[in-house]
């Protein structure tokens, strides 16, 4: 059995991370089917949000499948074969984005969130086809002044770090330039 290689792409807002993730998915999947996984809330009344979604839709090839996830508990199941999403077990998955998934789970207790995150990481590890993850880089700005903002930043940072440990490639995209962190960087020792 071939080794499954997952990829994580991170970067700031409008950095080009989604475009780079789409390019990596297209190049890696070759003839395999691709499913674009969009966790998050649609916000149908938010015109600006709908314009952003439309730009993503127009950029993606028509033959890619789309799976919108609006329940935080469904994303780990999508990665797991034998679930109701078994039709995706032979597809490459592009999950854009982890930040949108974290936002879906902000109301969960710390205990429940950590359990869901562990379930997601285990499903990623067990997956037989590659997954490309997109994660917003939110820790470079000021500390958010609200508790909810700090919770989002901390959960996304921890999740991104945990996912990166399971990925063979880690990319940082800044100003439309992609840097291969897996080739340039040295892993930081984890503290308890």
Buried (B, 14 or more C-beta within 10 A) or exposed (E): EEEBEBBBBBBBEEBBBBBBBBBBBBEBBEEEBBBBBBBBEEEEEEEEBEEEBEEBEEEBEEEBBEBEBEEBBBBBBBBBBEBEBEEBBEBBBBBBBBBBBBBBBEEBEEEEBEEBBEBBBBBBEEBEBBBBBBBBBBEEEEEBEEEEEEBBBBBBBBBBBBBBEBBEBBBBBBEEEBBEBBEEEEEEEEEE
